[in-house]
Amino acid sequence: MLLFINYPSWLKPEIFSGLPVRWYGLMYIVAFATAYFLVRKQIKDRNLEITDDTLTNLFSWGILGILLGARIFYALVYDKSGQYWESPHLIFWPFDSNFNFTGLQGMSYHGGLIGGFIAVAIYCKKKKFSLLEIGDLVAVAIPAGYTFGRLGNFANGELYGRVTAASWGMIFPDAPNFSIRENWVSEIATKAGIDISSLSAYVNLPRHPSQLYEAFLEGIVLWAFLWFVMRKIKLPSGALIGTYIAGYGFVRFFIEYFREPDHKIGFILKLSSKPSYIYRHDSFLNFTMGQILCFLMIAFGLLFIFYTYKRQVTEFREKEKEHSKKQLLKKRK
């Protein structure tokens, strides 16, 4: 009896066989469109004086910043070959050495967040908008769009999780195989109902479908929390930005324990000798690059929330002082 799930055989990275149009690219378009309409809805609900043309320009700047930041951050931080440092023009070169179209393989969420934030900040300064108010609108919409990005990863069969014997573990066709001579390999294969007696040397083991974990928790759940709970609470401007950053960092930090670390980097901080491709109880002692960045996100998000409250108190006191001065002038008259 099989105690795992096979990756859908009908699901391919390309939407149409032979054409360079991928589900991942389509999911990016759907993600941006979803975030756009959610921000637009908030603008209409609050009767803000922001036209559709202005919102479109804002998103154009944001999308450009996200794509540039995501790609540059991945190429310079996650890729350890050094090729992008030696030849920076390859960062945005979508062909391999044989001029086959490969697209831009490798994008970093954290780099996209930084790039998008910088781009939106520049646009807001240019148009004299409040970055905190605009940022709040965007922050509660991002997770809904992010859901589709992770579904795109699933369609690509990439960013899969660590090996598991759980019944919902999934075998990804492009995942590396393991030698059946390893005791832990035969142990998990047996638990999953895989007959290794007929195999010569290697076996593909089930893995956590971590892309779906992220799509649900970092996408749907985080969006629902921000949209239906936090958005209804009277908060100082910018607090939703900090809540999103800290919330995403918190959820992603724990999901990283089920997601296999980037094979080019592995663990940044390793306190256990267990391999990175399998989840065990002492995996909590090893930390990935994503977890380090998520820890920084949690810290920054909480500090940002503190800043918004402190800023609100300062503004309130200034208004009180101004009001007292006016009252004093009236009495003197």
N, C-alpha and C positions, 0 to 999 in steps of 0.2 A: 504493500500500500504506500503510495506516494504521499509524503507529508510536507509538500512544498508546492509552490505555484510556478508554472512555466511562464516566462515572459511571452506576451502575445506575439505569435508568429506573423500575424498580419500587419503589425505595427513596425513601420520602417522610418528612418530619419527623413527620407524624401517623401513629399506629398504625392508626387507623380514620379514614377520610376524613370530615370534617365534625365530628369530636369533638376537644375540646381536650386530647387525651391523646397525648403525644409520646414518641418513642423515647428522647429525651434524659432525660426525667423517669424513665422506666422504668429506664434504665441507671444512674441515680443510686441507685435502690432496690436494684438488683442489686449495685452497688458496695458499698453499706453492708452488705448482707447477707453478701457474700463476706468482707469484713473482719471482720465479727462472728463468723462461724463459724471463721475462722482464729485469731482471738484466743481463742475458746472452746476450741478444740482444744489450744492451748498451755497454757491453764489446767488442763485435764484431764490433759494429759501430765505437768505439773509438780506436780499435786496441790495447787494453790493454793487457799486458803480464800476463794474468790470465787464467790458464787452466781450463777445465771443472772439473777436479778432485779437484782442489783447490777451485773452486766455490761450488762444492758439499760439501766439508768439511766445508766451511764457513757457508753454509746453515744448515748443521747438527748442528754446534755449536749454530747458531742463533735459530733454532727450539727448541733445548733442553732448551736454556735460556728462550724462550717465554713460553714454557709449564710449566717449573718450576716456573717462575716468576708469570704467570697468576694464577696458582693453589694456590701457597703459599700466594699470595697477597689476593686472594678471601677468602681463609680459615681463615687468620689471621686478615683481616680488615673488610670484609663484613659479615662474619658469627659471630653473636653475642651470640651464645649458649655457647661459651667457650670450646667446646669439643676438638677443634684442639689445643688449648693452653695446655689443660690438657693431651691430647694424640696425639702428633704430627704425629705419624705413620699413623693416620687415614686420613691425608691429601691426601695420594696417595693410600688409600685402596679402591678399586672399588666395594666392596660388602657391603650390609646392614647387620644388626644383624642376619638375617636369611640366610646369605650367598647367597642371590640373587644378580646377577650381576647388578649393577646400573651405572657403569662407573664413571668417575670423574665429578660429577655434580657441576658446579660452577667454572667459569674462569673469571678473571678480565683483561680487555684490558690494563689498566694502569700498572698492574703488569707484564703483558706480554711484554709491551714496555720496561720497566726497565730491565727485565731479558734478553730480546733479545739484548738490547744495551750493557749490561755488557758482555754478551757472545761474541758478535762480536768484542768488544773492546779488549777482552783478545786474541782472535784469531788474530786480526790485529797486536797486539803487538808481538805475538809469531812469526808471519810470516814477521814482519817488513813492513806491508802495512800502507798506510795512512788511518787512521780511518775516516778522513773527506771525502776523495775521495770515499772510499768504502761506507760510510754512505749515501752519495748523491745518489749513484746508487740504494741502497736499499730503500731509503726514497720515491723515485718517483714510486717505484713498489708496496710498501705495500698497498696503498688504493685499488688497483685492486684486490688483494687477499682478503683484508678485506671484500669486497662485498660479497664473498661467505660465510664468517663466519656468517654474519648477516642473510643470506638466510637460513643457518643452524638453527639459532635461530627461524626463522619463521617456519621452518619445525617441530621444537620441540614444537611449540605453546607457546613459552616462551618469556620473556622480552617484553610483549605486552605493549601498551600505556595506557594512562588514558582514562577514560570514556568520550565519546563524542556523540553529536547528529548529527555530520556531516554525510553526505550521504555516504561517503567512510569509515565510521566507520565499524569495523569488530567484530563479536562475536566469541571469542576464547572459545572453549569448556571447558578448564581447568581453566578459569578465575573465581574468586569468584563471587557468586551471591549477590544481594542486596535486602533488605526488601522493598516490594512495599508500605509499610506504610510511607516510607520517601518521603517527597514532591518532592525533587529533582529527586528521582528515577522515580516516576510516570511521572514527567515532561519530562524527557529525553526519557522514554519508549514511551510516546505519540508522541513526535517529530519523533521518529524512526519508528513509525507505529506498535509498539508492543502492542498487546491486553493483558493487565494485568488483565482484568476482569475474565478471566478463570484460573488465577494463584492463588495458595493458599497463598503463603507468599513471595517467592523470585523470582527474575528475573535476567537473565544474560544480561548485557547491552553491546552495541557496544563500541569498544575502538579504539584508534588510532593504526594502524598497524606500530608502531614505528620502528620495525625491518626493514621494507621496506624503511622507511624514511632514516634510517641510511645506508642501503645498497646503496641507490641511492646518497645521499648527501656526506656522509663520505667516500663512496667507489668510485662510478663512477665519480661524479662531481669533487671531490678533486683530483682523479687520473688524469682526463682529464686536470685540471688546471696545475698540476705539470708537466705532460708529454708533453703537447702541447704548454704551455705558458712559465712556469718558466724554464723548461729545455733548451729552445731555447735562453734564456738570458744569457749573460756572467756574471756569479756570482762567488764570491770567494768560494773556497772549503769549504764545510760544510753549506753553506747558504741554500741549499735545505733541509738539515736535520731540521734546525730551521723553515723553511717555512712549512714543513709537520707538525711538532709538534704544531706550533701555529695555522696552518690552521685546523687541526683536532680538537684541543681544542675549537676553535671558533665555528665550525659547531656543534660539539657534545654538547656544552654548551646550545645552543638554542633548539636542539632536545630533550634535557633532560626535557624541559617543557611539552613535549607531551608523554614522557615515564614515566610509573608509577615507583616511587622510590622503591628500594628494601624494601620489607615488614619488614625485620628484622632491618632496619636502619631508613627508613622514611626520613624526612628532617633533614639535619644537622643544617641548619639555618632557623628558621621558624618565619616569621614576620606576617603571616596571619593564621587565625584559620581554614581555609578551609581544608577539608580532602585531602590526597595525591593522592587518586585514581580518582579525577575528575579535569579536566582542567577548570579554570575560569580566568577571566581577572586579578584577583589579585594573580594568581599563580606565577607571576614574583617576588613576595616578599618572596617566599620560595625557598631554595636552597638545592639540593641533594648532596650526597657525590661525584657523578660523576661530578657535576658542580664545586665543590670546586677543584677537581683534574684537571678539564679542565681549570679553571682559572690559576692554577699553570703552566699548559702546555703552555698556551698563553704567560704568563710572561717569562717562561724559553725559549720558542722558539724565542721570540723577542730579548731577551738578547743574545741568541746564534748567531742570525743573526748579531747583533751588534759586537759580538766578532770576527766573521769571517771577517767582513769588517775592523775592527781595526787591526786584524792580517795581512790582506792583505796590509794595509798601512804601517805597521811596516816592513814587508818583502820588500816592494818596496823601502822604505827609506834606508834599509840596503844594498840593491843592488846598489842604487845610490851612497852611501858612498864608497862601494867597487869599483865601476866603477871610481869614482873620484880619489881614491887612485892610481889605475892603471894608470890613465891618468897623474897624478902628477909624478909618477915614470918614465914614458916614457919621460916626458919633462926634467927631471933631467939627464937622460941618453944622 
